Amino acid sequence: MKEVFPGIYQVEIPLIGNPLKALNSYIIKNENIALVIDTGFNAPECKEALFDALEELGVLLENVELFVTHLHSDHSGLAAEMNLSGVKIYTGEIDGEIINQMTTAEYWEGFKERAISMDLAKDGINFNQHPGHKFCPLHPITYEAMNEGDSIDFGQYHFEVIDIPGHTPGHIALYEPNHRLLISGDHILDPITPNIAFWGFEWDILQVYFDSLAKVRKMPVDLVLASHRKVITNHRERIDELLAHHQERLKEIEKIIEREWLSVRDVASRMHWAIRAKDWTEFPDPQKWFASGEAMSHLEHLYVIGRIDRKEENAILKYRVK
Ligand SMILES: [Zn+2]
């Protein structure tokens, strides 16, 4: 545990077996009470790391409030259990609803249909090893839905809630204007890039993400407390790198479908991925799913802006440059 700002502690929560390696949970302490930002998976080693840190800081669970930046299980995993122990939870309106859907079998059934449209049935993919499925809260949570403009005063800090959708549809963050501090979840990461997946046809989620990056780029921020890997002190530079990364991705995809109709899975399998696997067949099922989600968010963006065509063949979506 490291004090990264006065009274704000960064706790490394291990994410065993996951390429993300660890989650940076943040604990903001004021006398004997604490506001925790994100929890880690619903897994014993995560619980131990977080609860040990609270104990070390001398904070009892009954004096803890929890802020969940977004629905992913490495951020929300322990929310239900803490909720049952009386911990008050704040999270975004949209992601809060999805967290509770994630506790139902129907939610994961829906993934099977999505997998067919992405052509992942071909790989016989199953979701038992999906970290969202494996480590999500087991029960629905009761939470205070937070929206842009809401604020949380905590000790010397005045946190404003900002909406930064993209990485998930309802991702939120805490901005402290007096200290130019942003607790940003998975919106901006360094050196890894946040996964931008497909969340349904109602959003051009990549454009939504670009808009959120543009919004944060304008904000005066000296320190970004990110949820994985490094804290970020040059947010504008990092945002420009992320924007350039996605433009490269869009170009790479256009090249892949320049002359042939391909499914999401076939596009994803031909893209370049920073993963220790010889080829697509060696990708573990969850990585096939994440890669295909990332490919699809980019394909759908290209489709929405009119660069490529889309058709459906035997329930499988296919794309090609016009
Ligand atoms: Zn995430």
Boltz pocket constraint, residues with backbone or C-beta under 6 A from the ligand:
constraints:
  - pocket:
      binder: B
      contacts: [[A, 70], [A, 72], [A, 167], [A, 186]]
      max_distance: 6.0
